[in-house]
């Protein structure tokens, strides 16, 4: 099965930048390593599709895949995967967090 096209929303890109900045304050090397792992997991989502858990109670069609202490939120369409947010697992989330 061919992987779906992967789109990373601007809000998710900003989340990734914030994660890198935060971790880099204590360890630039670990920040780079962590982001590489996280982006590999994001690419994997496009390959396997429909992984993670539905989060329709937050926003229709939303799925979430926990990875380490983060949670990758995305929507799957017939031809693409859209990564919407990458949040810390302890963060409160609301439907407004997933509006494009």
Phi and psi in radians as a Rosetta constraint file:
Dihedral C 1 N 2 CA 2 C 2 CIRCULARHARMONIC -1.307 0.35
Dihedral N 2 CA 2 C 2 N 3 CIRCULARHARMONIC 2.355 0.35
Dihedral C 2 N 3 CA 3 C 3 CIRCULARHARMONIC -1.088 0.35
Dihedral N 3 CA 3 C 3 N 4 CIRCULARHARMONIC 2.573 0.35
Dihedral C 3 N 4 CA 4 C 4 CIRCULARHARMONIC -1.308 0.35
Dihedral N 4 CA 4 C 4 N 5 CIRCULARHARMONIC 2.774 0.35
Dihedral C 4 N 5 CA 5 C 5 CIRCULARHARMONIC -1.144 0.35
Dihedral N 5 CA 5 C 5 N 6 CIRCULARHARMONIC 2.387 0.35
Dihedral C 5 N 6 CA 6 C 6 CIRCULARHARMONIC -1.832 0.35
Dihedral N 6 CA 6 C 6 N 7 CIRCULARHARMONIC 2.188 0.35
Dihedral C 6 N 7 CA 7 C 7 CIRCULARHARMONIC -2.115 0.35
Dihedral N 7 CA 7 C 7 N 8 CIRCULARHARMONIC 2.275 0.35
Dihedral C 7 N 8 CA 8 C 8 CIRCULARHARMONIC -1.917 0.35
Dihedral N 8 CA 8 C 8 N 9 CIRCULARHARMONIC 2.024 0.35
Dihedral C 8 N 9 CA 9 C 9 CIRCULARHARMONIC -1.134 0.35
Dihedral N 9 CA 9 C 9 N 10 CIRCULARHARMONIC 2.642 0.35
Dihedral C 9 N 10 CA 10 C 10 CIRCULARHARMONIC -0.927 0.35
Dihedral N 10 CA 10 C 10 N 11 CIRCULARHARMONIC -0.630 0.35
Dihedral C 10 N 11 CA 11 C 11 CIRCULARHARMONIC -1.129 0.35
Dihedral N 11 CA 11 C 11 N 12 CIRCULARHARMONIC -0.647 0.35
Dihedral C 11 N 12 CA 12 C 12 CIRCULARHARMONIC -1.246 0.35
Dihedral N 12 CA 12 C 12 N 13 CIRCULARHARMONIC -0.651 0.35
Dihedral C 12 N 13 CA 13 C 13 CIRCULARHARMONIC -1.076 0.35
Dihedral N 13 CA 13 C 13 N 14 CIRCULARHARMONIC -0.751 0.35
Dihedral C 13 N 14 CA 14 C 14 CIRCULARHARMONIC -1.124 0.35
Dihedral N 14 CA 14 C 14 N 15 CIRCULARHARMONIC -0.693 0.35
Dihedral C 14 N 15 CA 15 C 15 CIRCULARHARMONIC -1.023 0.35
Dihedral N 15 CA 15 C 15 N 16 CIRCULARHARMONIC -0.797 0.35
Dihedral C 15 N 16 CA 16 C 16 CIRCULARHARMONIC -1.105 0.35
Dihedral N 16 CA 16 C 16 N 17 CIRCULARHARMONIC -0.709 0.35
Dihedral C 16 N 17 CA 17 C 17 CIRCULARHARMONIC -1.094 0.35
Dihedral N 17 CA 17 C 17 N 18 CIRCULARHARMONIC -0.744 0.35
Dihedral C 17 N 18 CA 18 C 18 CIRCULARHARMONIC -1.138 0.35
Dihedral N 18 CA 18 C 18 N 19 CIRCULARHARMONIC -0.676 0.35
Dihedral C 18 N 19 CA 19 C 19 CIRCULARHARMONIC -1.073 0.35
Dihedral N 19 CA 19 C 19 N 20 CIRCULARHARMONIC -0.833 0.35
Dihedral C 19 N 20 CA 20 C 20 CIRCULARHARMONIC -1.060 0.35
Dihedral N 20 CA 20 C 20 N 21 CIRCULARHARMONIC -0.812 0.35
Dihedral C 20 N 21 CA 21 C 21 CIRCULARHARMONIC -1.041 0.35
Dihedral N 21 CA 21 C 21 N 22 CIRCULARHARMONIC -0.790 0.35
Dihedral C 21 N 22 CA 22 C 22 CIRCULARHARMONIC -1.093 0.35
Dihedral N 22 CA 22 C 22 N 23 CIRCULARHARMONIC -0.843 0.35
Dihedral C 22 N 23 CA 23 C 23 CIRCULARHARMONIC -1.195 0.35
Dihedral N 23 CA 23 C 23 N 24 CIRCULARHARMONIC -0.644 0.35
Dihedral C 23 N 24 CA 24 C 24 CIRCULARHARMONIC -1.118 0.35
Dihedral N 24 CA 24 C 24 N 25 CIRCULARHARMONIC -0.389 0.35
Dihedral C 24 N 25 CA 25 C 25 CIRCULARHARMONIC -1.034 0.35
Dihedral N 25 CA 25 C 25 N 26 CIRCULARHARMONIC -0.614 0.35
Dihedral C 25 N 26 CA 26 C 26 CIRCULARHARMONIC -1.742 0.35
Dihedral N 26 CA 26 C 26 N 27 CIRCULARHARMONIC -0.548 0.35
Dihedral C 26 N 27 CA 27 C 27 CIRCULARHARMONIC -2.722 0.35
Dihedral N 27 CA 27 C 27 N 28 CIRCULARHARMONIC 1.699 0.35
Dihedral C 27 N 28 CA 28 C 28 CIRCULARHARMONIC -1.002 0.35
Dihedral N 28 CA 28 C 28 N 29 CIRCULARHARMONIC -0.670 0.35
Dihedral C 28 N 29 CA 29 C 29 CIRCULARHARMONIC -1.117 0.35
Dihedral N 29 CA 29 C 29 N 30 CIRCULARHARMONIC -0.829 0.35
Dihedral C 29 N 30 CA 30 C 30 CIRCULARHARMONIC -1.131 0.35
Dihedral N 30 CA 30 C 30 N 31 CIRCULARHARMONIC -0.617 0.35
Dihedral C 30 N 31 CA 31 C 31 CIRCULARHARMONIC -1.050 0.35
Dihedral N 31 CA 31 C 31 N 32 CIRCULARHARMONIC -0.786 0.35
Dihedral C 31 N 32 CA 32 C 32 CIRCULARHARMONIC -1.120 0.35
Dihedral N 32 CA 32 C 32 N 33 CIRCULARHARMONIC -0.767 0.35
Dihedral C 32 N 33 CA 33 C 33 CIRCULARHARMONIC -1.114 0.35
Dihedral N 33 CA 33 C 33 N 34 CIRCULARHARMONIC -0.793 0.35
Dihedral C 33 N 34 CA 34 C 34 CIRCULARHARMONIC -1.090 0.35
Dihedral N 34 CA 34 C 34 N 35 CIRCULARHARMONIC -0.765 0.35
Dihedral C 34 N 35 CA 35 C 35 CIRCULARHARMONIC -1.141 0.35
Dihedral N 35 CA 35 C 35 N 36 CIRCULARHARMONIC -0.631 0.35
Dihedral C 35 N 36 CA 36 C 36 CIRCULARHARMONIC -1.103 0.35
Dihedral N 36 CA 36 C 36 N 37 CIRCULARHARMONIC -0.769 0.35
Dihedral C 36 N 37 CA 37 C 37 CIRCULARHARMONIC -1.094 0.35
Dihedral N 37 CA 37 C 37 N 38 CIRCULARHARMONIC -0.772 0.35
Dihedral C 37 N 38 CA 38 C 38 CIRCULARHARMONIC -1.127 0.35
Dihedral N 38 CA 38 C 38 N 39 CIRCULARHARMONIC -0.751 0.35
Dihedral C 38 N 39 CA 39 C 39 CIRCULARHARMONIC -1.212 0.35
Dihedral N 39 CA 39 C 39 N 40 CIRCULARHARMONIC -0.549 0.35
Dihedral C 39 N 40 CA 40 C 40 CIRCULARHARMONIC -1.143 0.35
Dihedral N 40 CA 40 C 40 N 41 CIRCULARHARMONIC -0.684 0.35
Dihedral C 40 N 41 CA 41 C 41 CIRCULARHARMONIC -1.154 0.35
Dihedral N 41 CA 41 C 41 N 42 CIRCULARHARMONIC -0.673 0.35
Dihedral C 41 N 42 CA 42 C 42 CIRCULARHARMONIC -1.090 0.35
Dihedral N 42 CA 42 C 42 N 43 CIRCULARHARMONIC -0.768 0.35
Dihedral C 42 N 43 CA 43 C 43 CIRCULARHARMONIC -1.100 0.35
Dihedral N 43 CA 43 C 43 N 44 CIRCULARHARMONIC -0.648 0.35
Dihedral C 43 N 44 CA 44 C 44 CIRCULARHARMONIC -1.083 0.35
Dihedral N 44 CA 44 C 44 N 45 CIRCULARHARMONIC -0.651 0.35
Dihedral C 44 N 45 CA 45 C 45 CIRCULARHARMONIC -0.988 0.35
Dihedral N 45 CA 45 C 45 N 46 CIRCULARHARMONIC -0.730 0.35
Dihedral C 45 N 46 CA 46 C 46 CIRCULARHARMONIC -1.158 0.35
Dihedral N 46 CA 46 C 46 N 47 CIRCULARHARMONIC -0.505 0.35
Dihedral C 46 N 47 CA 47 C 47 CIRCULARHARMONIC -1.330 0.35
Dihedral N 47 CA 47 C 47 N 48 CIRCULARHARMONIC -0.754 0.35
Dihedral C 47 N 48 CA 48 C 48 CIRCULARHARMONIC -1.683 0.35
Dihedral N 48 CA 48 C 48 N 49 CIRCULARHARMONIC -0.435 0.35
Dihedral C 48 N 49 CA 49 C 49 CIRCULARHARMONIC 0.947 0.35
Dihedral N 49 CA 49 C 49 N 50 CIRCULARHARMONIC 2.951 0.35
Dihedral C 49 N 50 CA 50 C 50 CIRCULARHARMONIC 0.577 0.35
Dihedral N 50 CA 50 C 50 N 51 CIRCULARHARMONIC 0.732 0.35
Dihedral C 50 N 51 CA 51 C 51 CIRCULARHARMONIC -1.695 0.35
Dihedral N 51 CA 51 C 51 N 52 CIRCULARHARMONIC 3.108 0.35
Dihedral C 51 N 52 CA 52 C 52 CIRCULARHARMONIC 1.297 0.35
Dihedral N 52 CA 52 C 52 N 53 CIRCULARHARMONIC -3.029 0.35
Dihedral C 52 N 53 CA 53 C 53 CIRCULARHARMONIC -2.020 0.35
Dihedral N 53 CA 53 C 53 N 54 CIRCULARHARMONIC 2.506 0.35
Dihedral C 53 N 54 CA 54 C 54 CIRCULARHARMONIC -1.117 0.35
Dihedral N 54 CA 54 C 54 N 55 CIRCULARHARMONIC 2.490 0.35
Dihedral C 54 N 55 CA 55 C 55 CIRCULARHARMONIC -2.249 0.35
Dihedral N 55 CA 55 C 55 N 56 CIRCULARHARMONIC 0.767 0.35
Dihedral C 55 N 56 CA 56 C 56 CIRCULARHARMONIC -1.052 0.35
Dihedral N 56 CA 56 C 56 N 57 CIRCULARHARMONIC -0.436 0.35
Dihedral C 56 N 57 CA 57 C 57 CIRCULARHARMONIC -1.187 0.35
Dihedral N 57 CA 57 C 57 N 58 CIRCULARHARMONIC -0.314 0.35
Dihedral C 57 N 58 CA 58 C 58 CIRCULARHARMONIC -1.660 0.35
Dihedral N 58 CA 58 C 58 N 59 CIRCULARHARMONIC -0.850 0.35
Dihedral C 58 N 59 CA 59 C 59 CIRCULARHARMONIC -2.769 0.35
Dihedral N 59 CA 59 C 59 N 60 CIRCULARHARMONIC 2.313 0.35
Dihedral C 59 N 60 CA 60 C 60 CIRCULARHARMONIC -0.952 0.35
Dihedral N 60 CA 60 C 60 N 61 CIRCULARHARMONIC 2.238 0.35
Dihedral C 60 N 61 CA 61 C 61 CIRCULARHARMONIC 1.439 0.35
Dihedral N 61 CA 61 C 61 N 62 CIRCULARHARMONIC -0.018 0.35
Dihedral C 61 N 62 CA 62 C 62 CIRCULARHARMONIC -1.328 0.35
Dihedral N 62 CA 62 C 62 N 63 CIRCULARHARMONIC 2.407 0.35
Dihedral C 62 N 63 CA 63 C 63 CIRCULARHARMONIC -2.190 0.35
Dihedral N 63 CA 63 C 63 N 64 CIRCULARHARMONIC 2.716 0.35
Dihedral C 63 N 64 CA 64 C 64 CIRCULARHARMONIC -2.386 0.35
Dihedral N 64 CA 64 C 64 N 65 CIRCULARHARMONIC 2.369 0.35
Dihedral C 64 N 65 CA 65 C 65 CIRCULARHARMONIC -2.166 0.35
Dihedral N 65 CA 65 C 65 N 66 CIRCULARHARMONIC 1.962 0.35
Dihedral C 65 N 66 CA 66 C 66 CIRCULARHARMONIC -1.258 0.35
Dihedral N 66 CA 66 C 66 N 67 CIRCULARHARMONIC 2.472 0.35
Dihedral C 66 N 67 CA 67 C 67 CIRCULARHARMONIC -2.559 0.35
Dihedral N 67 CA 67 C 67 N 68 CIRCULARHARMONIC 2.001 0.35
Dihedral C 67 N 68 CA 68 C 68 CIRCULARHARMONIC 0.959 0.35
Dihedral N 68 CA 68 C 68 N 69 CIRCULARHARMONIC -2.176 0.35
Dihedral C 68 N 69 CA 69 C 69 CIRCULARHARMONIC -1.762 0.35
Dihedral N 69 CA 69 C 69 N 70 CIRCULARHARMONIC 0.313 0.35
Dihedral C 69 N 70 CA 70 C 70 CIRCULARHARMONIC -2.018 0.35
Dihedral N 70 CA 70 C 70 N 71 CIRCULARHARMONIC 2.927 0.35
Dihedral C 70 N 71 CA 71 C 71 CIRCULARHARMONIC -2.350 0.35
Dihedral N 71 CA 71 C 71 N 72 CIRCULARHARMONIC 2.202 0.35
Dihedral C 71 N 72 CA 72 C 72 CIRCULARHARMONIC -1.687 0.35
Dihedral N 72 CA 72 C 72 N 73 CIRCULARHARMONIC 2.084 0.35
Dihedral C 72 N 73 CA 73 C 73 CIRCULARHARMONIC -1.824 0.35
Dihedral N 73 CA 73 C 73 N 74 CIRCULARHARMONIC 2.326 0.35
Dihedral C 73 N 74 CA 74 C 74 CIRCULARHARMONIC -2.669 0.35
Dihedral N 74 CA 74 C 74 N 75 CIRCULARHARMONIC 2.927 0.35
Dihedral C 74 N 75 CA 75 C 75 CIRCULARHARMONIC -2.162 0.35
Dihedral N 75 CA 75 C 75 N 76 CIRCULARHARMONIC 2.490 0.35
Dihedral C 75 N 76 CA 76 C 76 CIRCULARHARMONIC -1.915 0.35
Dihedral N 76 CA 76 C 76 N 77 CIRCULARHARMONIC 2.277 0.35
Dihedral C 76 N 77 CA 77 C 77 CIRCULARHARMONIC -2.063 0.35
Dihedral N 77 CA 77 C 77 N 78 CIRCULARHARMONIC 3.016 0.35
Dihedral C 77 N 78 CA 78 C 78 CIRCULARHARMONIC -1.069 0.35
Dihedral N 78 CA 78 C 78 N 79 CIRCULARHARMONIC -0.495 0.35
Dihedral C 78 N 79 CA 79 C 79 CIRCULARHARMONIC -2.098 0.35
Dihedral N 79 CA 79 C 79 N 80 CIRCULARHARMONIC -0.052 0.35
Dihedral C 79 N 80 CA 80 C 80 CIRCULARHARMONIC -2.725 0.35
Dihedral N 80 CA 80 C 80 N 81 CIRCULARHARMONIC 2.795 0.35
Dihedral C 80 N 81 CA 81 C 81 CIRCULARHARMONIC -2.030 0.35
Dihedral N 81 CA 81 C 81 N 82 CIRCULARHARMONIC 2.287 0.35
Dihedral C 81 N 82 CA 82 C 82 CIRCULARHARMONIC -2.003 0.35
Dihedral N 82 CA 82 C 82 N 83 CIRCULARHARMONIC 1.991 0.35
Dihedral C 82 N 83 CA 83 C 83 CIRCULARHARMONIC -1.409 0.35
Dihedral N 83 CA 83 C 83 N 84 CIRCULARHARMONIC 2.102 0.35
Dihedral C 83 N 84 CA 84 C 84 CIRCULARHARMONIC -1.692 0.35
Dihedral N 84 CA 84 C 84 N 85 CIRCULARHARMONIC -0.754 0.35
Dihedral C 84 N 85 CA 85 C 85 CIRCULARHARMONIC -2.635 0.35
Dihedral N 85 CA 85 C 85 N 86 CIRCULARHARMONIC 2.738 0.35
Dihedral C 85 N 86 CA 86 C 86 CIRCULARHARMONIC -2.316 0.35
Dihedral N 86 CA 86 C 86 N 87 CIRCULARHARMONIC 1.825 0.35
Dihedral C 86 N 87 CA 87 C 87 CIRCULARHARMONIC -2.058 0.35
Dihedral N 87 CA 87 C 87 N 88 CIRCULARHARMONIC 2.749 0.35
Dihedral C 87 N 88 CA 88 C 88 CIRCULARHARMONIC -1.159 0.35
Dihedral N 88 CA 88 C 88 N 89 CIRCULARHARMONIC 2.469 0.35
Dihedral C 88 N 89 CA 89 C 89 CIRCULARHARMONIC -1.053 0.35
Dihedral N 89 CA 89 C 89 N 90 CIRCULARHARMONIC -0.413 0.35
Dihedral C 89 N 90 CA 90 C 90 CIRCULARHARMONIC -1.556 0.35
Dihedral N 90 CA 90 C 90 N 91 CIRCULARHARMONIC -0.114 0.35
Dihedral C 90 N 91 CA 91 C 91 CIRCULARHARMONIC -1.275 0.35
Dihedral N 91 CA 91 C 91 N 92 CIRCULARHARMONIC 2.467 0.35
Dihedral C 91 N 92 CA 92 C 92 CIRCULARHARMONIC -1.301 0.35
Dihedral N 92 CA 92 C 92 N 93 CIRCULARHARMONIC 2.403 0.35
Dihedral C 92 N 93 CA 93 C 93 CIRCULARHARMONIC -2.140 0.35
Dihedral N 93 CA 93 C 93 N 94 CIRCULARHARMONIC 2.672 0.35
Dihedral C 93 N 94 CA 94 C 94 CIRCULARHARMONIC -2.382 0.35
Dihedral N 94 CA 94 C 94 N 95 CIRCULARHARMONIC 2.809 0.35
Dihedral C 94 N 95 CA 95 C 95 CIRCULARHARMONIC -0.933 0.35
Dihedral N 95 CA 95 C 95 N 96 CIRCULARHARMONIC -0.598 0.35
Dihedral C 95 N 96 CA 96 C 96 CIRCULARHARMONIC -1.107 0.35
Dihedral N 96 CA 96 C 96 N 97 CIRCULARHARMONIC -0.388 0.35
Dihedral C 96 N 97 CA 97 C 97 CIRCULARHARMONIC -1.159 0.35
Dihedral N 97 CA 97 C 97 N 98 CIRCULARHARMONIC -0.257 0.35
Dihedral C 97 N 98 CA 98 C 98 CIRCULARHARMONIC -2.038 0.35
Dihedral N 98 CA 98 C 98 N 99 CIRCULARHARMONIC 0.279 0.35
Dihedral C 98 N 99 CA 99 C 99 CIRCULARHARMONIC -1.475 0.35
Dihedral N 99 CA 99 C 99 N 100 CIRCULARHARMONIC 2.362 0.35
